[in-house]
Amino acid sequence: MHHAIDARAKAGTARWYVIQCKGGESFRAAEHLVNQAYEVFHPVLEVQRRRRGRLLWVEEPLFPHYLFIRLDRLASDWRPIRSTRGVLRLVSFGGEPLAVDDGLIEALRQGATHQAAEANHYFRAGEPVTITEGPFQALTAVFERHKGEERAIVLLDLLHRRQRLEMPVARLQPQR
């Protein structure tokens, strides 16, 4: 990721910068910045969540607490950003605002569709799943249950018996 970040942005050219938002307020910050005519990129995922016993589709930020803003070092008015509702601060490194490579933003824009397809599956007990990363990568397990919103309990046949493992839901993919 080192190559994607350039803290020494060139003056006079528009670049993407990172804004840290107050907890749970990235949607509010994005809305208020757009209302002030800033160009904002706030990648979100459509995911299924259980609310009061029902499955609902909800939008969640890809990066909780962060969004990206496109600014020109000379032409943009940077002053209103810090006082915008929901904004905590413009992320800086060595006293300079942290610029992000355009290629990273483009990759996030193109990858959003694929990531949404992977992240929106709500697994059911007994469903076979493939583990996509970590020490058990490519192994098939049986989904047992969700543990909170981001963790899962799976059953994996190891050492001639079924083992119960906890792992991030993001490491699971439905069997095709």
MISE-844897 format. One record per residue: x, y, z of N, C-alpha, C, O in turn; residue in three letters. Coordinates in steps of 0.2 Angstrom, whole numbers, padded with zeros to 4 digits, m for minus. Each point is the difference from the previous one (the first is absolute). Layout:
// MISE-844897
      nu      nv      nw     cau     cav     caw      cu      cv      cw      ou      ov      ow   residuo
       X       Y       Z       X       Y       Z       X       Y       Z       X       Y       Z       ALA
...
END
This chain:
// MISE-844897
      nu      nv      nw     cau     cav     caw      cu      cv      cw      ou      ov      ow   residuo
    0004   m0006    0000   m0004    0006    0000    0004    0006    0000   m0002    0006   m0001       MET
    0009   m0006    0003    0004    0005    0000    0000    0004   m0007    0001    0006    0001       HIS
   m0001   m0009   m0006    0000    0003   m0007   m0006    0004   m0001    0000    0005   m0005       HIS
   m0006   m0006    0008   m0006    0003   m0001   m0001    0007    0003   m0004    0004   m0001       ALA
    0009   m0002    0006   m0001    0006    0004    0006    0004   m0002    0006   m0002    0001       ILE
   m0008    0009   m0002    0006    0005   m0001   m0002    0006    0004   m0004    0003   m0002       ASP
    0008   m0003    0007   m0001    0006    0005    0002    0007   m0003   m0002    0005    0003       ALA
    0006   m0005   m0008    0003    0006   m0003   m0004    0001   m0007    0003    0000   m0005       ARG
   m0010    0002    0006   m0004    0001   m0006    0003    0007   m0003    0002    0004    0003       ALA
   m0003   m0004   m0010    0003    0005   m0004   m0005    0006    0000   m0007   m0001    0000       LYS
    0009    0007    0001   m0004    0006    0001   m0004    0001   m0007    0004   m0001   m0005       ALA
   m0010    0003    0005   m0003    0002   m0006   m0004   m0006   m0004   m0002    0001   m0005       GLY
    0002   m0007    0008   m0003   m0005   m0003   m0005   m0004    0005    0002    0000    0006       THR
   m0008   m0001   m0009   m0005   m0003    0005    0002   m0008    0002    0002   m0003   m0005       ALA
   m0002    0002    0011    0002   m0007    0002   m0005   m0002    0005   m0005    0004    0003       ARG
    0004   m0011   m0001   m0004   m0003    0005    0003    0000    0006    0006   m0001    0001       TRP
   m0009    0003    0005    0002    0001    0006   m0004   m0004    0005   m0006   m0002   m0002       TYR
    0008    0000    0008   m0004   m0004    0004   m0003    0004    0006    0004    0004    0003       VAL
   m0010   m0005   m0002   m0003    0003    0006   m0002   m0005    0005   m0004   m0005   m0002       ILE
    0005    0006    0008   m0002   m0004    0006   m0006    0003    0002   m0001    0006    0002       GLN
   m0004   m0010   m0001   m0007    0002    0002   m0001   m0002    0008    0003   m0004    0002       CYS
   m0007    0008    0001   m0002   m0002    0007   m0004   m0007   m0001   m0003   m0001   m0005       LYS
    0003   m0002    0011   m0002   m0007    0000   m0008    0000   m0003   m0004    0003    0003       GLY
    0003   m0008   m0008   m0006   m0001   m0003   m0003    0006   m0004   m0006    0000   m0001       GLY
    0010    0005    0000   m0003    0006   m0004    0003    0001   m0007    0000    0006   m0002       GLU
    0003   m0011   m0001    0003    0001   m0007   m0006    0001   m0005    0002    0004   m0004       SER
   m0008   m0006    0005   m0005    0002   m0005   m0002    0007    0001   m0001    0004   m0005       PHE
    0000   m0002    0011   m0001    0007    0002    0005    0005   m0003   m0001    0005   m0003       ARG
    0008   m0007    0004    0005    0004   m0002    0000    0000   m0008    0001    0006   m0003       ALA
   m0002   m0011    0000    0000    0000   m0007   m0006    0004   m0003    0002    0004   m0005       ALA
   m0007   m0004    0008   m0006    0004   m0002    0001    0007    0001   m0001    0004   m0005       GLU
    0004   m0002    0010    0001    0007    0002    0006    0003   m0005    0000    0006   m0002       HIS
    0005   m0010    0001    0005    0002   m0005   m0002    0001   m0007    0002    0005   m0003       LEU
   m0006   m0010    0001   m0003    0001   m0007   m0005    0006    0000    0000    0003   m0006       VAL
   m0003   m0002    0011   m0004    0006    0000    0004    0007   m0001   m0003    0005   m0002       ASN
    0009   m0006    0004    0005    0006    0000    0004    0000   m0007    0004    0004   m0001       GLN
   m0007   m0008   m0003    0003   m0001   m0007    0007   m0003    0000    0004    0001   m0005       ALA
   m0002   m0005    0010    0006   m0004   m0001   m0001   m0006   m0003   m0006   m0003    0000       TYR
    0011    0000   m0004    0000   m0006   m0003    0002   m0006    0005    0005    0000    0003       GLU
   m0010   m0004   m0001    0001   m0005    0005    0000   m0007   m0003   m0005   m0002   m0004       VAL
    0009   m0003    0007   m0001   m0007   m0002   m0001   m0004    0007    0005    0000    0004       PHE
   m0011   m0003   m0003   m0001   m0003    0006   m0003   m0007   m0002   m0006   m0001   m0001       HIS
    0011   m0004    0000   m0002   m0007   m0002   m0004   m0003    0005    0002    0000    0006       PRO
   m0007   m0003   m0008   m0005   m0004    0004   m0001   m0007   m0003    0001   m0001   m0006       VAL
   m0004   m0003    0011   m0002   m0007   m0002   m0007   m0001    0001   m0002    0003    0006       LEU
   m0002   m0006   m0010   m0006   m0003    0002    0000   m0006    0003    0003   m0005   m0003       GLU
   m0004    0004    0010    0000   m0006    0003   m0006   m0002    0004   m0005    0004    0001       VAL
    0004   m0010    0000   m0006   m0003    0003    0001    0000    0008    0005   m0002    0002       GLN
   m0009    0005    0002    0000    0000    0007   m0007   m0002    0003   m0005    0001   m0003       ARG
    0006   m0005    0009   m0006   m0002    0003   m0002    0006    0005    0003    0001    0004       ARG
   m0009    0001   m0005   m0003    0006    0004   m0007   m0003    0003   m0004   m0001   m0004       ARG
    0003    0001    0010   m0006   m0002    0004   m0002   m0007   m0004   m0006    0000   m0001       ARG
    0010   m0004    0000   m0002   m0007   m0003   m0001    0000   m0007   m0002   m0006   m0003       GLY
    0003    0011   m0001   m0001    0000   m0007    0006    0002   m0003    0004    0004    0002       ARG
   m0002   m0007   m0008    0005    0002   m0004   m0001    0006   m0004   m0005    0000   m0004       LEU
    0009    0005    0004   m0001    0006   m0004    0007    0002   m0003    0005   m0002    0002       LEU
   m0006    0005   m0008    0006    0003   m0004    0002    0007    0003   m0005    0004    0000       TRP
    0011   m0003    0002    0002    0006    0003    0007    0002   m0004    0004   m0004   m0002       VAL
   m0003    0011    0002    0006    0002   m0003    0005    0001    0006   m0002    0003    0005       GLU
    0008   m0005   m0006    0005    0001    0006    0006    0003   m0004    0002   m0002   m0005       GLU
    0002    0006    0009    0006    0002   m0003    0006   m0005   m0001    0000   m0005    0004       PRO
    0003    0005   m0010    0006   m0005   m0001    0005    0002    0005    0003   m0005    0002       LEU
   m0002    0011    0000    0005    0002    0005   m0003    0004    0005   m0001    0006   m0001       PHE
   m0002   m0010    0006   m0003    0004    0006    0004    0006    0002    0006   m0001    0001       PRO
   m0008    0007    0000    0003    0006    0003    0004    0003   m0005    0003    0005    0001       HIS
   m0003   m0007   m0008    0005    0004   m0005   m0004    0001   m0006   m0005   m0004   m0002       TYR
    0007    0009   m0002   m0003    0002   m0006    0006    0003   m0004    0005    0003    0003       LEU
   m0006   m0002   m0010    0005    0004   m0004   m0003    0006   m0003   m0006    0000   m0001       PHE
    0010    0005    0001   m0002    0007   m0003    0005    0002   m0005    0006   m0001    0001       ILE
   m0008    0004   m0007    0004    0002   m0005    0001    0007    0001   m0004    0004    0000       ARG
    0011   m0002    0001    0001    0008    0001    0006    0002   m0004    0005   m0004   m0002       LEU
   m0005    0010    0000    0006    0003   m0003    0004    0004    0005   m0003    0004    0004       ASP
    0009   m0005   m0004    0004    0004    0006   m0001    0008   m0001    0001    0003    0005       ARG
   m0002   m0001   m0011    0000    0007   m0001   m0007    0003   m0001   m0002    0005    0003       LEU
   m0002   m0009   m0007   m0007    0003   m0001   m0005   m0002    0005   m0005    0004    0000       ALA
    0005   m0009    0004   m0005   m0002    0004    0000    0004    0007    0006    0001    0002       SER
   m0012    0000    0000    0000    0003    0007    0000   m0005    0005   m0005   m0004    0001       ASP
    0010    0003    0003    0001   m0006    0005   m0003    0002    0007   m0001   m0005    0004       TRP
    0000    0011   m0003   m0002    0002    0007   m0006   m0003    0002   m0001   m0002    0006       ARG
   m0005    0002   m0010   m0006   m0002    0003    0000   m0008    0002   m0005   m0002    0003       PRO
    0010   m0002   m0006   m0001   m0007    0001    0000   m0002    0007   m0004   m0004    0002       ILE
    0009    0007    0002    0000   m0002    0007   m0006    0001    0004   m0001   m0003    0005       ARG
   m0003    0009   m0006   m0006    0001    0003   m0006   m0003   m0002   m0005    0002    0002       SER
    0006   m0006   m0007   m0006   m0004   m0003   m0002   m0005    0004    0003   m0004    0003       THR
   m0010    0004   m0002   m0003   m0005    0004    0002   m0007   m0002    0000   m0002   m0005       ARG
    0002   m0002    0010    0002   m0007   m0001    0008   m0001   m0001    0002   m0005    0001       GLY
    0001    0010   m0003    0007    0000   m0001    0004    0001    0006   m0001    0004    0004       VAL
    0006   m0009   m0003    0005    0001    0006    0006    0004   m0002    0002    0005    0003       LEU
    0001   m0008   m0009    0006    0004   m0002    0002   m0003   m0007   m0002   m0005   m0002       ARG
    0006    0009   m0001    0003   m0002   m0007    0007   m0003    0003    0004    0002    0003       LEU
   m0004   m0008   m0006    0006   m0005    0002    0007    0003   m0003    0000    0001   m0006       VAL
    0004    0000    0011    0007    0003   m0002    0006   m0004    0002   m0001   m0005    0004       SER
    0006    0005   m0008    0006   m0003    0002    0006    0005    0000    0001    0003   m0006       PHE
    0003   m0002    0011    0005    0004    0000   m0002    0007   m0001    0003    0005   m0003       GLY
   m0009   m0003    0006   m0003    0007   m0001   m0003    0001   m0007   m0003    0006   m0001       GLY
    0003   m0010   m0003   m0003    0001   m0007   m0006   m0005   m0001    0000   m0005    0002       GLU
   m0005    0008   m0005   m0006   m0004   m0001    0002   m0006   m0005    0004    0000   m0004       PRO
   m0007   m0006    0006    0002   m0006   m0003   m0003   m0001   m0007   m0006   m0001    0000       LEU
    0009    0001   m0005   m0003   m0001   m0007    0001   m0007   m0002    0004   m0004    0002       ALA
   m0010    0001   m0005    0000   m0007   m0002    0000    0000   m0007   m0002    0004   m0004       VAL
    0006   m0009    0001    0001   m0001   m0007   m0007   m0001   m0004   m0004   m0004    0003       ASP
    0003    0007   m0008   m0006    0000   m0004   m0002   m0008   m0002   m0005   m0002    0000       ASP
    0011   m0002   m0001   m0001   m0007   m0002   m0004   m0004    0006   m0004   m0004   m0002       GLY
    0006    0006    0008   m0004   m0003    0006   m0007    0001   m0001   m0004   m0004    0001       LEU
    0002    0011   m0002   m0007    0001    0000   m0003   m0003   m0006   m0006   m0003    0001       ILE
    0009    0003   m0006   m0003   m0004   m0006   m0001   m0007    0001   m0005   m0003   m0002       GLU
    0010    0000    0005   m0001   m0007    0002   m0006   m0001    0005   m0003   m0005   m0001       ALA
    0003    0009    0006   m0006   m0001    0004   m0007    0001   m0003   m0004   m0003    0001       LEU
    0004    0008   m0006   m0006    0001   m0004   m0002   m0006   m0004   m0006   m0002    0000       ARG
    0011   m0001   m0003   m0001   m0006   m0005   m0001   m0006    0005   m0004   m0005   m0002       GLN
    0007    0004    0007   m0001   m0006    0005   m0006    0000    0004   m0002   m0005    0003       GLY
   m0002    0011   m0003   m0005    0000    0005   m0006   m0005   m0002   m0003   m0003    0004       ALA
    0002    0002   m0011   m0005   m0004   m0002    0002   m0007    0002   m0004   m0004    0003       THR
    0010    0002   m0004    0002   m0007    0002    0000   m0001    0008   m0002   m0005    0002       HIS
    0004    0010    0001    0000   m0001    0008   m0007    0000    0002   m0001   m0004    0005       GLN
   m0003    0008   m0008   m0007   m0001    0003   m0003   m0007   m0001   m0004   m0002    0004       ALA
    0006   m0001   m0010   m0003   m0006   m0002    0003   m0005    0006   m0004   m0005    0002       ALA
    0010    0005    0000    0003   m0004    0005   m0003    0001    0007   m0001   m0005    0004       GLU
    0000    0011   m0003   m0002    0002    0007   m0007    0000    0002   m0002    0000    0006       ALA
   m0002   m0001   m0011   m0007    0001    0002   m0004   m0007    0001   m0006    0000    0001       ASN
    0010   m0005   m0001   m0003   m0007    0001   m0001   m0001    0008    0004    0001    0004       HIS
   m0010   m0002   m0002   m0002   m0002    0007    0000   m0007    0000   m0005   m0003   m0002       TYR
    0010    0000    0006    0000   m0008    0000   m0005   m0003    0004   m0002    0003    0005       PHE
    0000   m0009   m0006   m0005   m0003    0004    0004   m0006    0003    0004   m0003   m0003       ARG
   m0007    0001    0009    0003   m0006    0003    0000   m0006   m0004   m0006   m0002   m0004       ALA
    0011   m0002    0004    0000   m0006   m0005    0003    0001   m0007    0001   m0005   m0003       GLY
    0000    0011    0001    0002    0002   m0006    0007   m0001   m0001    0004    0002    0004       GLU
   m0002   m0006   m0010    0007   m0001   m0001    0004    0007   m0002   m0003    0003   m0004       PRO
    0008   m0002    0006    0004    0006   m0001    0007   m0001   m0002    0003   m0005    0002       VAL
    0000    0009   m0006    0008   m0001   m0001    0003    0006    0004   m0002    0006    0000       THR
    0008   m0008    0003    0004    0005    0004    0004    0003   m0005    0004   m0003   m0004       ILE
   m0004    0010    0003    0004    0003   m0005    0007    0003    0001    0004    0001   m0004       THR
   m0003   m0001    0011    0007    0002    0002    0002   m0002    0007   m0004   m0003    0003       GLU
    0010    0004   m0001    0003   m0003    0006    0002   m0007    0000    0001   m0003   m0006       GLY
    0001    0000    0011    0003   m0007    0000   m0004   m0005   m0002    0002   m0005   m0002       PRO
   m0009    0006    0001   m0004   m0005   m0002   m0003    0001   m0007   m0005   m0002   m0002       PHE
    0008    0007   m0002   m0002    0002   m0006   m0001   m0006   m0005    0004   m0005    0000       GLN
   m0009    0006   m0004   m0003   m0005   m0005   m0003   m0006    0003   m0002   m0005   m0004       ALA
    0002    0004    0011   m0004   m0006    0003   m0007    0002    0000   m0002    0006    0000       LEU
   m0002   m0012    0000   m0007    0001    0000   m0002   m0001    0008    0002   m0005    0003       THR
   m0007    0009   m0001   m0002   m0001    0007   m0008    0001    0000   m0003    0001   m0006       ALA
    0000   m0002    0011   m0007    0000    0001   m0002    0006    0004    0003    0001    0006       VAL
   m0007    0004   m0008   m0002    0006    0004   m0004   m0002    0005   m0005   m0004   m0001       PHE
    0007    0006    0008   m0004   m0002    0005   m0005    0006    0002   m0006   m0001    0001       GLU
    0009    0007    0001   m0004    0005    0002    0004    0007   m0001    0007    0000    0000       ARG
   m0010    0005    0000    0003    0007    0000    0002    0001    0008   m0004   m0002    0004       HIS
    0009    0006   m0003    0002    0002    0006    0001    0008    0000    0006    0002   m0002       LYS
   m0011    0002    0003    0000    0007   m0001    0000    0001   m0007   m0003   m0004   m0004       GLY
    0004    0010    0001   m0001    0002   m0007    0006   m0002   m0004   m0001   m0001   m0006       GLU
    0007    0000    0009    0006   m0001   m0004    0003   m0007    0001    0005   m0001   m0004       GLU
   m0007   m0003    0008    0003   m0006    0002   m0004   m0006   m0001   m0007    0001    0000       ARG
    0009   m0007   m0001   m0004   m0006   m0002    0004   m0006    0004    0006    0000    0001       ALA
   m0011   m0005    0001    0003   m0006    0002   m0001   m0005   m0005   m0006   m0001   m0003       ILE
    0011   m0003    0001    0000   m0005   m0005    0002   m0006    0002    0004   m0001    0005       VAL
   m0006   m0005   m0008    0002   m0007    0002    0005   m0002   m0006   m0002    0000   m0005       LEU
    0008   m0002    0007    0005   m0002   m0004    0002   m0007    0002    0002   m0001    0005       LEU
   m0002   m0004   m0010    0003   m0007    0001    0008    0001    0000    0003    0000   m0005       ASP
    0000   m0001    0011    0007    0000    0001    0002   m0005    0005   m0003   m0002    0005       LEU
    0008   m0002   m0007    0003   m0005    0004   m0005   m0005    0002   m0001   m0002    0006       LEU
   m0003    0000   m0011   m0005   m0005    0001   m0006    0001    0005   m0003   m0004    0002       HIS
    0002    0011   m0001   m0006    0001    0004   m0002    0007   m0002    0004    0004   m0003       ARG
   m0010   m0002    0004   m0003    0007   m0002    0002    0005    0006   m0001   m0001    0005       ARG
    0005    0006   m0008    0002    0005    0005   m0005    0007   m0001   m0002    0001   m0006       GLN
    0001    0002    0011   m0004    0006    0000    0005    0006    0000    0004    0001    0004       ARG
   m0004    0003   m0009    0005    0006   m0001   m0004    0006    0000   m0006    0001   m0003       LEU
    0009    0005    0005   m0003    0006   m0001    0004    0004   m0004    0006    0000    0000       GLU
   m0009    0004   m0005    0004    0004   m0005   m0004    0006   m0003   m0006    0000    0001       MET
    0009    0004   m0004   m0004    0006   m0003   m0005   m0003   m0006    0002   m0004   m0004       PRO
   m0008    0007    0004   m0004   m0002   m0005    0003    0002   m0007   m0002   m0004   m0005       VAL
    0006    0009    0005    0003    0002   m0007    0004   m0005   m0003    0002    0000   m0006       ALA
    0000   m0005    0010    0005   m0006   m0002   m0004   m0005   m0003    0003   m0005   m0002       ARG
   m0010    0005    0002   m0004   m0005   m0002   m0003    0001   m0007   m0002    0006   m0001       LEU
    0001   m0011   m0003   m0004    0001   m0006   m0004   m0006   m0001    0002   m0005    0001       GLN
   m0008    0007   m0004   m0005   m0006   m0001    0003   m0005   m0005    0004    0002   m0005       PRO
   m0006   m0008    0005    0003   m0005   m0005   m0004    0001   m0006   m0006    0002    0000       GLN
    0009   m0002   m0006   m0003    0001   m0006   m0002   m0006   m0003   m0003   m0001   m0006       ARG
END
